[in-house]
């Protein structure tokens, strides 16, 4: 298939596919007239790239998954290098969640103090002799 068909089938743009190519993630063949020609395996690679990008992986993180697919595996996440990336990414997400939990508690406490201060101020204002 040519680049336009691959882009349509993969739900992306030809520009994006060319970018993936410059990054060494997508490998077209060239026809006699110089057009890029892709096989079904490249469609699978592009789907894998897009799925991983959608959940926050960078292109460097994606390389082991693409290599795993190119090695003939049915999934890009079954090879040791891919598993290592998944473990590292999960550890990063866990760390982000811990930090977000801390931020949430701090915001909750700050809001509680602000509400208590506001209510105290309102009570003092109402109870003033005047």
MIPA-861924 format. One record per residue (C-alpha): residue number from 1; residue in one letter; chain; y, z, x. Coordinates in steps of 0.05 Angstrom, whole numbers. Each point is the difference from the previous one (the first is absolute). Example, Ala and Ser with C-alpha at 12.3 -4.5 7.8 and 13.67 -1.06 7.14 Angstrom:
2
<pos:1; code:a; unit:A; Y:-90; Z:156; X:246> .
<pos:2; code:s; unit:A; Y:69; Z:-13; X:27> .
***
This chain:
130
<pos:1; code:x; unit:A; Y:0; Z:0; X:0> .
<pos:2; code:x; unit:A; Y:71; Z:-11; X:23> .
<pos:3; code:x; unit:A; Y:52; Z:54; X:9> .
<pos:4; code:x; unit:A; Y:31; Z:-7; X:-69> .
<pos:5; code:x; unit:A; Y:-67; Z:9; X:-35> .
<pos:6; code:x; unit:A; Y:-17; Z:60; X:43> .
<pos:7; code:x; unit:A; Y:67; Z:31; X:-15> .
<pos:8; code:x; unit:A; Y:-9; Z:-11; X:-75> .
<pos:9; code:x; unit:A; Y:-71; Z:27; X:0> .
<pos:10; code:x; unit:A; Y:18; Z:60; X:42> .
<pos:11; code:x; unit:A; Y:63; Z:16; X:-40> .
<pos:12; code:x; unit:A; Y:47; Z:-7; X:59> .
<pos:13; code:x; unit:A; Y:48; Z:-51; X:31> .
<pos:14; code:x; unit:A; Y:-12; Z:-54; X:51> .
<pos:15; code:x; unit:A; Y:53; Z:34; X:43> .
<pos:16; code:x; unit:A; Y:-40; Z:65; X:-1> .
<pos:17; code:x; unit:A; Y:-63; Z:-38; X:20> .
<pos:18; code:x; unit:A; Y:36; Z:-32; X:58> .
<pos:19; code:x; unit:A; Y:23; Z:69; X:21> .
<pos:20; code:x; unit:A; Y:-71; Z:27; X:-2> .
<pos:21; code:x; unit:A; Y:-20; Z:-60; X:42> .
<pos:22; code:x; unit:A; Y:53; Z:16; X:53> .
<pos:23; code:x; unit:A; Y:-27; Z:71; X:1> .
<pos:24; code:x; unit:A; Y:-71; Z:-26; X:12> .
<pos:25; code:x; unit:A; Y:-27; Z:26; X:-65> .
<pos:26; code:x; unit:A; Y:-12; Z:-67; X:-35> .
<pos:27; code:x; unit:A; Y:-32; Z:-58; X:36> .
<pos:28; code:x; unit:A; Y:7; Z:-69; X:-31> .
<pos:29; code:x; unit:A; Y:-33; Z:-62; X:27> .
<pos:30; code:x; unit:A; Y:44; Z:-61; X:8> .
<pos:31; code:x; unit:A; Y:-17; Z:-65; X:-35> .
<pos:32; code:x; unit:A; Y:7; Z:-67; X:36> .
<pos:33; code:x; unit:A; Y:71; Z:-7; X:-28> .
<pos:34; code:x; unit:A; Y:19; Z:70; X:23> .
<pos:35; code:x; unit:A; Y:-3; Z:37; X:-67> .
<pos:36; code:x; unit:A; Y:-26; Z:70; X:-1> .
<pos:37; code:x; unit:A; Y:-69; Z:4; X:-33> .
<pos:38; code:x; unit:A; Y:-31; Z:66; X:-22> .
<pos:39; code:x; unit:A; Y:-70; Z:17; X:-22> .
<pos:40; code:x; unit:A; Y:-23; Z:53; X:-50> .
<pos:41; code:x; unit:A; Y:-8; Z:51; X:56> .
<pos:42; code:x; unit:A; Y:75; Z:-3; X:12> .
<pos:43; code:x; unit:A; Y:12; Z:14; X:-73> .
<pos:44; code:x; unit:A; Y:-42; Z:63; X:7> .
<pos:45; code:x; unit:A; Y:40; Z:19; X:62> .
<pos:46; code:x; unit:A; Y:66; Z:-9; X:-36> .
<pos:47; code:x; unit:A; Y:-24; Z:43; X:-59> .
<pos:48; code:x; unit:A; Y:-20; Z:54; X:49> .
<pos:49; code:x; unit:A; Y:68; Z:-3; X:35> .
<pos:50; code:x; unit:A; Y:38; Z:4; X:-65> .
<pos:51; code:x; unit:A; Y:-42; Z:58; X:-26> .
<pos:52; code:x; unit:A; Y:10; Z:40; X:63> .
<pos:53; code:x; unit:A; Y:75; Z:-15; X:3> .
<pos:54; code:x; unit:A; Y:6; Z:23; X:-73> .
<pos:55; code:x; unit:A; Y:-26; Z:69; X:19> .
<pos:56; code:x; unit:A; Y:45; Z:8; X:60> .
<pos:57; code:x; unit:A; Y:-38; Z:-28; X:59> .
<pos:58; code:x; unit:A; Y:39; Z:-37; X:54> .
<pos:59; code:x; unit:A; Y:-23; Z:-66; X:29> .
<pos:60; code:x; unit:A; Y:-25; Z:33; X:63> .
<pos:61; code:x; unit:A; Y:-42; Z:47; X:-42> .
<pos:62; code:x; unit:A; Y:-28; Z:-60; X:-38> .
<pos:63; code:x; unit:A; Y:-27; Z:-36; X:61> .
<pos:64; code:x; unit:A; Y:-66; Z:38; X:4> .
<pos:65; code:x; unit:A; Y:-14; Z:-16; X:-73> .
<pos:66; code:x; unit:A; Y:12; Z:-74; X:11> .
<pos:67; code:x; unit:A; Y:-44; Z:1; X:62> .
<pos:68; code:x; unit:A; Y:-54; Z:35; X:-40> .
<pos:69; code:x; unit:A; Y:2; Z:-55; X:-53> .
<pos:70; code:x; unit:A; Y:-1; Z:-54; X:53> .
<pos:71; code:x; unit:A; Y:-62; Z:33; X:30> .
<pos:72; code:x; unit:A; Y:-36; Z:-19; X:-65> .
<pos:73; code:x; unit:A; Y:4; Z:65; X:-38> .
<pos:74; code:x; unit:A; Y:10; Z:-2; X:-75> .
<pos:75; code:x; unit:A; Y:54; Z:53; X:5> .
<pos:76; code:x; unit:A; Y:53; Z:13; X:53> .
<pos:77; code:x; unit:A; Y:-9; Z:75; X:-2> .
<pos:78; code:x; unit:A; Y:-71; Z:7; X:24> .
<pos:79; code:x; unit:A; Y:11; Z:-8; X:75> .
<pos:80; code:x; unit:A; Y:12; Z:59; X:46> .
<pos:81; code:x; unit:A; Y:71; Z:-21; X:18> .
<pos:82; code:x; unit:A; Y:18; Z:-7; X:-74> .
<pos:83; code:x; unit:A; Y:-30; Z:68; X:-15> .
<pos:84; code:x; unit:A; Y:42; Z:30; X:56> .
<pos:85; code:x; unit:A; Y:63; Z:-30; X:-30> .
<pos:86; code:x; unit:A; Y:-19; Z:26; X:-69> .
<pos:87; code:x; unit:A; Y:-10; Z:70; X:29> .
<pos:88; code:x; unit:A; Y:66; Z:-2; X:36> .
<pos:89; code:x; unit:A; Y:36; Z:-26; X:-62> .
<pos:90; code:x; unit:A; Y:-31; Z:54; X:-44> .
<pos:91; code:x; unit:A; Y:23; Z:53; X:50> .
<pos:92; code:x; unit:A; Y:70; Z:-29; X:-3> .
<pos:93; code:x; unit:A; Y:-1; Z:2; X:-77> .
<pos:94; code:x; unit:A; Y:-25; Z:72; X:1> .
<pos:95; code:x; unit:A; Y:57; Z:19; X:47> .
<pos:96; code:x; unit:A; Y:51; Z:-34; X:-46> .
<pos:97; code:x; unit:A; Y:-29; Z:37; X:-59> .
<pos:98; code:x; unit:A; Y:6; Z:66; X:36> .
<pos:99; code:x; unit:A; Y:72; Z:-15; X:17> .
<pos:100; code:x; unit:A; Y:15; Z:-22; X:-71> .
<pos:101; code:x; unit:A; Y:-31; Z:65; X:-26> .
<pos:102; code:x; unit:A; Y:46; Z:39; X:45> .
<pos:103; code:x; unit:A; Y:61; Z:-39; X:-22> .
<pos:104; code:x; unit:A; Y:-21; Z:9; X:-73> .
<pos:105; code:x; unit:A; Y:-6; Z:75; X:8> .
<pos:106; code:x; unit:A; Y:68; Z:3; X:34> .
<pos:107; code:x; unit:A; Y:33; Z:-41; X:-55> .
<pos:108; code:x; unit:A; Y:-34; Z:42; X:-53> .
<pos:109; code:x; unit:A; Y:25; Z:64; X:32> .
<pos:110; code:x; unit:A; Y:70; Z:-28; X:9> .
<pos:111; code:x; unit:A; Y:3; Z:-22; X:-73> .
<pos:112; code:x; unit:A; Y:-25; Z:69; X:-23> .
<pos:113; code:x; unit:A; Y:55; Z:34; X:42> .
<pos:114; code:x; unit:A; Y:53; Z:-48; X:-27> .
<pos:115; code:x; unit:A; Y:-21; Z:13; X:-72> .
<pos:116; code:x; unit:A; Y:-2; Z:75; X:11> .
<pos:117; code:x; unit:A; Y:69; Z:-2; X:32> .
<pos:118; code:x; unit:A; Y:28; Z:-41; X:-56> .
<pos:119; code:x; unit:A; Y:-28; Z:46; X:-53> .
<pos:120; code:x; unit:A; Y:27; Z:61; X:37> .
<pos:121; code:x; unit:A; Y:68; Z:-32; X:4> .
<pos:122; code:x; unit:A; Y:0; Z:-18; X:-74> .
<pos:123; code:x; unit:A; Y:-19; Z:72; X:-18> .
<pos:124; code:x; unit:A; Y:56; Z:29; X:42> .
<pos:125; code:x; unit:A; Y:50; Z:-48; X:-31> .
<pos:126; code:x; unit:A; Y:-22; Z:20; X:-71> .
<pos:127; code:x; unit:A; Y:1; Z:74; X:15> .
<pos:128; code:x; unit:A; Y:70; Z:1; X:29> .
<pos:129; code:x; unit:A; Y:50; Z:41; X:-39> .
<pos:130; code:x; unit:A; Y:53; Z:-43; X:-24> .
***
